[in-house]
Amino acid sequence: MKPGLLIDWPAARYPDATAVVFEGERTSFREFDARVNRLAHGLRTLGLARGARVGVLLPNRPTCMEIFFATQKAGLALVPLNARHGAAEHAWVLEDAAAEALVFGREFAETVGAVRTRVPGLRTVLAADGGVPGALGLGDLALGQPEAEPDVDVGEDDLERIHYTSGTSGRPKGVVITHGQSCHRLVQILINLDQPIGPGDVNLNVGPLTHAAGLMFTAYYVRGATNVILERFEPETVLAAIERLRVTSVLLVPAMLVRMLRMPGLERYDLRSLRRIWYGTAPMPLGPLREALRVFGPIFRQNYGMSEASQPLTFLGPEDHVVDGPAEVVRRLRSAGRPALGVDLRVVGDEGKPVKPGEVGEIVYRSRHMFSEYWRRPDETARAFRDGWFLSGDLATVDEAGYVYIVDRKHDLIISGGFNIYPREVEEAVLRHPGVAEVAVVGVPDEEWGEVVKAVCVLKAGARASADEIVAVCRERLAGYKKPRIVEFVPELPKNAYGKVERRRLKETRGGT
C-alpha cells in the first residue's frame, strides 16, 4: 500500500484551499503536500531503513503535521515525545524505541544536547528551525528535493508509529501502531462523526499535536478542512481565534473549558461559527459541563479512548447532552457514551463475563484499529490481552441502554479496611465545595486500615477552605469510610501534556501524611 494514499487526496481535490493556518500564515493543500514530500525525500537521504524510528520533540507548529505525514511517506516510524518531560525521560523513551533520528525545536536545543550523551544510537538530530550547532537543519534537508511523493510501499503490518503511554502507573510503554491500523483508525473516526466534515470546516488545534488525541487533525486534513494551529492554550487567544477565523470545531480537555468559562468578558466573543466542541482525556465535572452547555449550546461531543485504542472507543453525542429531562436521560451526562461503530466493547467481571447493568467491571474491547503490541514487551503484551480482548484497566458500569460510566482506573482503587473506594466518587463529592477548583484523591498507606483516603485540593483564586469543611461536604454525600482522612491544599496538581492528573507522581510527592 502507498502510505500517502489518504493524505494525498485533498491536495489533488482541493489544491488551492487552505490546509493550515499558523500565526496568520495560510498554506494551501498543494503547498503543504509539496513541503511534506520534499521532507520525506530528505529523510530518505539519511540512510534510515524502513521502519526506523524518528523521535519528534516540537511545540505546536505546522512542522508537527509535516513530520507526521513525511515519516509515513518515507516509510519511517514516528516516536512523539512529551514536551513537558525532561532530558532523562526523553532519553529513556528514545533508547527504548532504539530511535536513530530526532527532530526538535530550537527551544529544546539544550535538552537535546543532554539527551545525545545518553542515547548513543541517536546518530542524527534535525533542528526544525535550523541554526543549531551540531544539528542538521530540517529545511536544509528538504532543500532541492522533489515535490512528488516518494516511491515507497509499506505493508499493512509495517510499523508506522510508537506512541508511549503517559506512564501514570509506571514506566511508559511503547504502543505499536501499524500503517494498516492507522488507516483503519482514520476511517473509523470519519464514519463515527454525527456530522460530515469537509471544505469550509475549520478545526482549531490547541492541545499537543503529538499527543494521541491531537492526531484528530488528520481526519480534518484528509477531508479538505482547514487546521488552525495555536502554539499554546490561552483562553483569550482561543476565543479570539474562534471569532476571527470562524472556527467550526475544537478539541478541549475539561481544564481548558473551565478556564474559558471563567474568563471575564466571555460574552463579548462571537462564537456562533462553532458546531462541535470535543472534550475528553479527563473527567468533566457536571457543574462546569452544565454551564458550558448554557454558554455554547448543544454542540458538545465527548469521547473516551486511550493510546492502545488509537481512536475513540465511545462517543457521547450532542443529543445525549441533556440538562432538562427525565432523570435517566440527564444521568447520561455522567457517562462516556456508547461504543463507537467498529468497536466491540464490554464491561466484564473477573471471570471475563459481562456484568449486569449497574455492576462495576473492567472495560475490555477489540477492534481492527487497536494496537498490535507493546514495543519489546512480549510479557506485558500477553498480560494485556485475554482471548483477543484488550484489558483496559478502566473500571466502569453500563446501563440498560448501553451507556458506559467510567468509575476509575483499576490500579487507582483504594482498599481501606477491606472496603473498595473509587477516587473519582470522592473527587466528585469534594468538588461540591464552592471553593475547590480541582482535586485528586489517592490512597496512602496506613498501619491500621491498609490505606486511607487523601484529598489533594487546589482552591479557586481568592477562595478559602479548611480540611474540616472538605470532610463535611463528603460526609453529606458519601459513606463514612469513603471520606478523606487527610486533606492537603496545593497550588497545582501534576498533569501530563493533555491535562490528565498524574496520580503516580502525586503519590510519590504527596503520598504521605
C-alpha positions as CSV (number, residue, x, y, z in Angstrom):
1,M,0.0,0.0,0.0
2,K,1.1,3.6,-0.6
3,P,1.5,5.4,2.8
4,G,0.2,8.6,1.3
5,L,-2.9,7.1,-0.1
6,L,-5.3,9.1,2.1
7,I,-3.2,12.2,2.9
8,D,-2.6,12.9,-0.8
9,W,-6.3,13.1,-1.6
10,P,-7.1,16.7,-0.5
11,A,-4.0,18.1,-2.4
12,A,-5.5,16.6,-5.6
13,R,-9.1,17.5,-4.9
14,Y,-8.7,20.9,-3.2
15,P,-5.2,22.1,-4.2
16,D,-5.8,25.8,-3.6
17,A,-7.9,25.6,-0.4
18,T,-6.3,26.5,2.9
19,A,-4.8,23.4,4.7
20,V,-3.1,25.1,7.6
21,V,-3.2,28.4,9.4
22,F,-0.4,29.3,11.8
23,E,0.3,32.8,13.2
24,G,-1.5,34.5,10.4
25,E,0.2,32.5,7.6
26,R,-2.0,30.3,5.3
27,T,-0.7,27.3,3.5
28,S,-2.7,25.6,0.7
29,F,-3.0,21.9,0.3
30,R,-0.8,21.9,-2.8
31,E,1.9,23.8,-0.9
32,F,1.7,21.7,2.2
33,D,1.8,18.4,0.3
34,A,4.8,19.6,-1.6
35,R,6.6,20.5,1.7
36,V,5.7,17.1,3.1
37,N,7.0,15.3,0.0
38,R,10.3,17.3,0.0
39,L,10.8,16.5,3.6
40,A,10.0,12.8,3.0
41,H,12.6,12.6,0.3
42,G,15.1,14.4,2.6
43,L,14.5,11.9,5.4
44,R,15.3,9.0,2.9
45,T,18.7,10.5,2.2
46,L,19.7,9.9,5.8
47,G,20.1,6.2,5.0
48,L,17.5,5.0,7.5
49,A,15.9,1.6,7.0
50,R,12.2,1.2,6.5
51,G,10.6,1.3,9.9
52,A,13.5,3.1,11.6
53,R,12.3,5.2,14.5
54,V,12.4,9.0,14.3
55,G,11.7,11.0,17.5
56,V,9.9,14.3,17.5
57,L,10.2,17.0,20.2
58,L,8.3,20.0,19.0
59,P,5.9,22.7,20.2
60,N,2.6,23.1,18.3
61,R,3.6,24.2,14.9
62,P,2.9,23.1,11.3
63,T,6.2,21.2,11.4
64,C,4.4,18.6,13.7
65,M,2.0,17.8,10.9
66,E,4.7,17.9,8.2
67,I,6.9,15.4,10.0
68,F,4.0,13.2,10.9
69,F,3.0,12.9,7.2
70,A,6.6,12.8,5.9
71,T,7.7,9.9,8.1
72,Q,4.6,8.0,6.8
73,K,5.5,8.7,3.2
74,A,9.2,7.8,3.8
75,G,8.3,4.5,5.4
76,L,9.7,5.6,8.8
77,A,8.1,5.3,12.2
78,L,7.4,8.3,14.4
79,V,8.1,8.4,18.1
80,P,6.4,11.5,19.6
81,L,7.9,12.9,22.8
82,N,6.1,14.8,25.6
83,A,7.4,18.4,25.5
84,R,6.8,18.7,29.3
85,H,9.3,16.0,30.1
86,G,13.0,16.4,30.9
87,A,16.1,15.1,29.3
88,A,16.2,11.9,31.3
89,E,12.6,11.0,30.3
90,H,13.2,11.7,26.7
91,A,16.4,9.7,26.7
92,W,14.7,6.7,28.2
93,V,12.0,6.7,25.5
94,L,14.4,7.2,22.7
95,E,16.7,4.5,24.0
96,D,13.7,2.1,24.5
97,A,12.5,2.8,21.0
98,A,16.0,2.5,19.5
99,A,15.4,5.8,17.7
100,E,18.1,6.7,15.1
101,A,17.0,10.3,14.4
102,L,15.3,13.2,16.3
103,V,13.5,16.3,15.1
104,F,13.4,19.1,17.6
105,G,12.5,22.7,18.0
106,R,15.1,25.4,18.9
107,E,13.7,25.8,22.4
108,F,14.7,22.2,23.2
109,A,18.3,22.5,22.0
110,E,19.8,22.4,25.5
111,T,17.6,19.4,26.4
112,V,18.6,17.6,23.2
113,G,22.3,18.2,23.9
114,A,21.8,16.3,27.2
115,V,19.8,13.6,25.5
116,R,22.5,12.9,22.9
117,T,25.0,12.0,25.6
118,R,22.6,9.3,27.0
119,V,21.5,7.8,23.7
120,P,24.5,6.6,21.7
121,G,22.3,5.1,18.9
122,L,20.8,8.6,18.1
123,R,23.0,9.3,15.2
124,T,21.1,12.2,13.5
125,V,19.5,15.3,15.1
126,L,17.4,17.6,13.0
127,A,16.7,21.2,14.1
128,A,13.3,22.3,12.8
129,D,14.3,25.9,12.8
130,G,17.9,25.4,11.7
131,G,20.9,27.3,13.1
132,V,21.6,24.9,16.0
133,P,25.3,23.9,16.3
134,G,25.8,20.2,15.8
135,A,22.3,19.7,14.2
136,L,21.3,19.4,10.6
137,G,18.6,22.0,9.6
138,L,15.3,20.4,8.6
139,G,14.9,23.0,5.9
140,D,18.4,22.2,4.5
141,L,17.5,18.5,4.5
142,A,14.4,19.2,2.3
143,L,16.0,21.8,0.1
144,G,16.0,20.9,-3.6
145,Q,14.2,17.6,-3.0
146,P,11.4,16.5,-5.4
147,E,7.8,17.7,-4.8
148,A,6.4,14.4,-6.0
149,E,5.6,11.6,-3.5
150,P,8.5,9.2,-2.8
151,D,8.2,5.8,-4.4
152,V,7.7,3.9,-1.2
153,D,5.5,0.9,-0.5
154,V,4.6,-0.3,3.0
155,G,2.7,-3.3,4.2
156,E,-0.3,-3.0,6.5
157,D,1.7,-4.6,9.3
158,D,4.7,-2.3,8.9
159,L,5.5,0.0,11.8
160,E,4.0,3.5,11.5
161,R,4.3,4.9,15.0
162,I,5.2,4.1,18.6
163,H,3.1,6.1,20.9
164,Y,4.3,6.0,24.5
165,T,1.7,5.8,27.3
166,S,1.5,8.6,29.8
167,G,3.2,6.4,32.4
168,T,0.7,7.4,35.1
169,S,1.1,3.9,36.6
170,G,4.8,3.2,36.0
171,R,7.3,3.4,33.2
172,P,5.7,4.5,29.8
173,K,5.1,1.6,27.4
174,G,5.5,1.9,23.7
175,V,2.2,1.3,21.9
176,V,2.9,-0.1,18.4
177,I,0.7,1.2,15.6
178,T,1.0,-0.1,12.1
179,H,0.1,1.5,8.8
180,G,-2.9,-0.6,8.5
181,Q,-4.2,0.2,11.9
182,S,-3.6,3.9,11.3
183,C,-5.6,3.8,8.1
184,H,-8.5,1.9,9.9
185,R,-8.3,4.5,12.7
186,L,-8.8,7.3,10.3
187,V,-11.8,5.7,8.5
188,Q,-13.4,4.8,11.9
189,I,-13.2,8.4,13.1
190,L,-14.8,9.7,9.9
191,I,-17.7,7.2,9.9
192,N,-18.4,7.8,13.6
193,L,-18.9,11.6,13.1
194,D,-22.6,12.6,13.6
195,Q,-22.0,15.5,11.1
196,P,-19.8,15.1,8.0
197,I,-16.7,17.3,7.7
198,G,-15.2,18.8,4.6
199,P,-14.1,22.1,2.9
200,G,-15.5,25.0,4.9
201,D,-14.8,23.3,8.2
202,V,-12.1,24.9,10.4
203,N,-10.6,22.8,13.1
204,L,-8.7,24.6,15.9
205,N,-5.8,22.6,17.4
206,V,-4.9,23.8,20.9
207,G,-3.6,20.7,22.6
208,P,-0.3,18.9,21.7
209,L,-0.4,17.8,18.1
210,T,1.9,14.9,19.0
211,H,-0.5,13.5,21.6
212,A,-2.7,10.6,20.5
213,A,-5.8,12.8,20.9
214,G,-4.1,15.6,19.0
215,L,-3.9,13.4,15.9
216,M,-7.5,14.3,15.2
217,F,-6.1,16.8,12.8
218,T,-5.6,14.0,10.3
219,A,-9.3,13.4,9.9
220,Y,-9.9,17.1,9.1
221,Y,-6.9,17.3,6.8
222,V,-7.9,14.3,4.6
223,R,-11.5,15.7,4.2
224,G,-10.2,19.1,2.9
225,A,-10.9,21.1,6.1
226,T,-8.6,23.8,7.4
227,N,-6.4,23.1,10.5
228,V,-5.6,26.2,12.6
229,I,-2.7,25.6,15.0
230,L,-2.1,27.5,18.2
231,E,1.3,27.1,19.9
232,R,-0.2,27.1,23.4
233,F,-3.5,27.3,25.1
234,E,-4.6,30.7,26.5
235,P,-8.4,31.3,26.9
236,E,-8.3,34.8,25.2
237,T,-6.2,33.5,22.3
238,V,-8.6,30.6,21.7
239,L,-11.7,32.7,21.8
240,A,-10.2,35.3,19.6
241,A,-9.2,32.7,17.0
242,I,-12.7,31.1,17.0
243,E,-14.2,34.5,16.3
244,R,-11.6,35.7,13.8
245,L,-11.2,32.5,11.8
246,R,-14.8,31.3,12.1
247,V,-13.7,28.0,13.7
248,T,-16.2,25.2,13.5
249,S,-14.6,22.6,15.6
250,V,-12.2,22.4,18.6
251,L,-11.0,19.7,21.0
252,L,-10.6,20.8,24.6
253,V,-9.7,19.0,27.8
254,P,-12.0,19.8,30.7
255,A,-9.4,22.1,32.4
256,M,-9.2,24.2,29.3
257,L,-13.0,24.5,29.0
258,V,-13.3,25.5,32.7
259,R,-10.7,28.3,32.2
260,M,-12.6,29.6,29.2
261,L,-15.9,29.7,31.2
262,R,-14.2,31.7,34.0
263,M,-12.8,34.3,31.7
264,P,-14.2,37.8,32.2
265,G,-15.9,39.1,29.1
266,L,-16.6,35.7,27.5
267,E,-19.9,37.0,26.2
268,R,-18.1,39.6,24.0
269,Y,-16.9,37.0,21.6
270,D,-18.9,35.9,18.6
271,L,-18.7,32.1,18.8
272,R,-21.7,31.3,16.5
273,S,-19.5,29.5,14.0
274,L,-18.7,26.7,16.4
275,R,-20.6,23.5,15.5
276,R,-18.5,20.9,17.5
277,I,-16.7,21.1,20.8
278,W,-15.0,17.8,21.6
279,Y,-13.9,17.1,25.1
280,G,-12.3,14.1,26.9
281,T,-9.0,12.7,28.2
282,A,-10.1,13.5,31.8
283,P,-13.4,13.6,33.8
284,M,-15.6,16.6,33.2
285,P,-17.4,17.8,36.4
286,L,-21.1,18.1,35.9
287,G,-21.3,21.7,37.1
288,P,-19.0,23.2,34.5
289,L,-20.5,21.0,31.8
290,R,-23.9,22.4,32.5
291,E,-22.5,25.9,32.4
292,A,-20.7,25.1,29.1
293,L,-23.9,23.9,27.6
294,R,-25.7,27.1,28.6
295,V,-22.9,29.3,27.1
296,F,-22.1,27.4,23.9
297,G,-25.3,25.5,23.2
298,P,-25.9,21.8,22.4
299,I,-22.7,21.3,20.3
300,F,-20.7,19.1,22.7
301,R,-19.3,15.6,21.9
302,Q,-17.4,13.5,24.4
303,N,-15.1,10.7,23.5
304,Y,-13.3,8.1,25.6
305,G,-10.2,6.3,24.5
306,M,-6.5,5.5,25.3
307,S,-3.2,5.2,23.5
308,E,-3.8,1.5,22.9
309,A,-7.1,2.1,21.1
310,S,-5.6,4.6,18.6
311,Q,-9.0,6.2,18.3
312,P,-12.1,6.9,20.5
313,L,-13.8,3.8,21.9
314,T,-17.1,5.5,22.9
315,F,-19.0,8.7,21.9
316,L,-21.5,10.8,23.8
317,G,-23.2,12.9,21.1
318,P,-25.0,16.2,21.3
319,E,-28.4,14.5,21.6
320,D,-27.2,13.0,24.9
321,H,-26.1,16.3,26.4
322,V,-29.5,16.9,28.1
323,V,-29.7,19.0,31.2
324,D,-33.5,19.1,31.5
325,G,-35.5,15.9,31.1
326,P,-36.1,12.5,32.6
327,A,-33.6,11.6,35.3
328,E,-32.4,8.5,33.4
329,V,-31.6,10.8,30.4
330,V,-30.0,13.6,32.3
331,R,-27.8,11.0,34.1
332,R,-26.1,10.2,30.8
333,L,-24.1,13.4,31.1
334,R,-22.0,11.5,33.6
335,S,-21.3,8.7,31.1
336,A,-18.7,8.4,28.4
337,G,-21.4,7.5,25.8
338,R,-21.9,4.3,23.9
339,P,-19.4,2.2,22.0
340,A,-18.3,3.6,18.7
341,L,-19.1,1.9,15.4
342,G,-16.4,-0.7,14.7
343,V,-15.6,-1.2,18.4
344,D,-16.6,-4.3,20.3
345,L,-16.6,-3.2,23.9
346,R,-17.8,-4.9,27.1
347,V,-17.7,-4.4,30.8
348,V,-16.8,-7.7,32.4
349,G,-16.2,-9.2,35.8
350,D,-13.0,-11.1,37.0
351,E,-14.1,-14.2,35.1
352,G,-14.5,-12.3,31.8
353,K,-18.3,-12.5,31.7
354,P,-20.3,-9.3,31.1
355,V,-21.6,-7.7,34.3
356,K,-25.2,-6.8,35.0
357,P,-26.3,-3.2,34.5
358,G,-25.1,-1.1,37.4
359,E,-22.4,-3.6,38.4
360,V,-18.7,-2.5,38.3
361,G,-16.4,-4.4,36.0
362,E,-13.4,-3.8,33.7
363,I,-13.7,-2.4,30.2
364,V,-12.4,-4.8,27.6
365,Y,-12.5,-4.2,23.8
366,R,-11.3,-5.3,20.4
367,S,-11.3,-3.6,17.0
368,R,-9.3,-3.5,13.8
369,H,-7.6,-0.3,14.7
370,M,-6.3,-1.2,18.1
371,F,-2.6,-1.6,18.8
372,S,-0.6,-4.7,18.0
373,E,1.7,-4.9,20.9
374,Y,3.8,-3.1,23.5
375,W,7.2,-2.4,22.0
376,R,9.7,-5.1,23.0
377,R,7.5,-6.1,25.9
378,P,6.0,-9.6,25.0
379,D,5.2,-10.5,28.6
380,E,3.3,-7.2,29.2
381,T,1.5,-7.6,25.8
382,A,0.4,-11.1,26.8
383,R,-0.9,-9.9,30.1
384,A,-2.8,-7.1,28.4
385,F,-5.0,-9.5,26.4
386,R,-7.5,-12.2,27.1
387,D,-8.8,-14.3,24.2
388,G,-8.3,-11.4,21.8
389,W,-9.8,-8.8,24.1
390,F,-7.7,-5.9,25.4
391,L,-7.9,-5.4,29.2
392,S,-8.1,-1.7,29.6
393,G,-7.6,-1.4,33.3
394,D,-10.6,1.0,33.5
395,L,-13.4,0.2,35.8
396,A,-16.9,1.1,34.7
397,T,-20.6,0.3,34.8
398,V,-23.0,0.0,31.9
399,D,-26.8,0.8,31.9
400,E,-29.6,-0.9,30.1
401,A,-29.3,1.4,27.1
402,G,-25.6,0.6,26.7
403,Y,-24.1,3.9,28.1
404,V,-20.7,3.3,29.7
405,Y,-20.0,5.1,33.0
406,I,-16.3,5.2,33.9
407,V,-15.7,4.6,37.6
408,D,-11.9,4.7,37.9
409,R,-8.6,3.1,37.0
410,K,-8.3,-0.4,38.4
411,H,-4.8,0.4,39.8
412,D,-6.2,3.6,41.5
413,L,-8.7,1.7,43.5
414,I,-8.3,2.4,47.3
415,I,-8.9,-0.5,49.7
416,S,-9.4,0.7,53.2
417,G,-10.4,-1.7,55.9
418,G,-11.5,-4.2,53.3
419,F,-13.8,-1.7,51.5
420,N,-13.3,-0.6,47.9
421,I,-13.2,3.2,47.4
422,Y,-13.2,4.7,44.0
423,P,-11.2,8.0,43.9
424,R,-13.5,9.6,41.3
425,E,-16.5,9.3,43.5
426,V,-14.7,11.1,46.3
427,E,-13.5,13.7,44.0
428,E,-17.0,14.5,42.7
429,A,-18.1,15.0,46.4
430,V,-15.1,17.3,47.2
431,L,-15.9,19.4,44.1
432,R,-19.3,20.3,45.7
433,H,-17.4,22.7,47.9
434,P,-17.7,26.1,46.3
435,G,-14.0,27.0,46.9
436,V,-12.5,23.9,45.3
437,A,-11.3,24.3,41.7
438,E,-9.6,20.9,41.3
439,V,-9.0,17.8,43.4
440,A,-7.2,14.5,43.1
441,V,-7.8,11.6,45.6
442,V,-5.2,9.0,46.3
443,G,-4.7,6.2,48.8
444,V,-1.9,6.5,51.3
445,P,-0.5,3.6,53.4
446,D,-2.0,3.2,56.9
447,E,-1.0,0.6,59.5
448,E,-4.5,0.1,60.8
449,W,-6.6,0.4,57.7
450,G,-4.1,-0.6,55.0
451,E,-4.9,2.6,53.1
452,V,-6.8,5.8,53.9
453,V,-8.2,8.4,51.5
454,K,-6.2,11.6,50.9
455,A,-7.7,14.5,49.0
456,V,-5.2,16.9,47.4
457,C,-7.1,20.1,46.6
458,V,-6.5,23.3,44.5
459,L,-8.6,26.2,45.6
460,K,-10.2,28.8,43.3
461,A,-8.5,32.2,43.2
462,G,-9.3,34.1,46.4
463,A,-11.2,31.2,47.9
464,R,-10.7,29.7,51.3
465,A,-11.5,26.3,52.7
466,S,-10.5,24.1,55.6
467,A,-9.9,20.4,55.9
468,D,-12.9,20.1,58.1
469,E,-15.1,21.8,55.5
470,I,-13.9,19.3,52.8
471,V,-14.6,16.4,55.1
472,A,-18.0,17.7,56.0
473,V,-19.0,18.1,52.3
474,C,-18.0,14.5,51.7
475,R,-19.8,13.3,54.8
476,E,-23.1,14.7,53.4
477,R,-22.8,12.6,50.2
478,L,-20.6,9.5,51.0
479,A,-20.5,6.6,53.4
480,G,-18.2,7.3,56.3
481,Y,-15.4,5.0,55.2
482,K,-15.1,6.9,51.9
483,K,-14.5,10.4,53.4
484,P,-10.9,11.8,53.3
485,R,-8.8,11.1,56.4
486,I,-6.2,13.6,55.1
487,V,-6.7,16.8,53.2
488,E,-3.9,18.8,51.7
489,F,-4.1,22.1,49.7
490,V,-1.6,22.7,46.9
491,P,-1.1,25.4,44.2
492,E,-1.5,22.9,41.4
493,L,-1.8,19.2,40.5
494,P,0.9,17.4,38.5
495,K,-0.5,16.8,35.0
496,N,0.6,15.3,31.7
497,A,0.7,17.2,28.4
498,Y,-3.0,16.8,27.9
499,G,-4.3,17.8,31.3
500,K,-4.6,14.4,32.9
501,V,-3.6,14.3,36.5
502,E,-0.6,12.1,37.1
503,R,-1.6,10.1,40.1
504,R,1.7,8.2,40.3
505,R,3.6,11.4,40.7
506,L,1.1,12.7,43.2
507,K,1.6,9.5,45.2
508,E,5.3,9.9,45.0
509,T,5.4,13.5,46.1
510,R,2.2,13.7,48.3
511,G,1.6,10.1,49.3
512,G,2.5,10.6,52.9
513,T,0.6,12.2,55.7
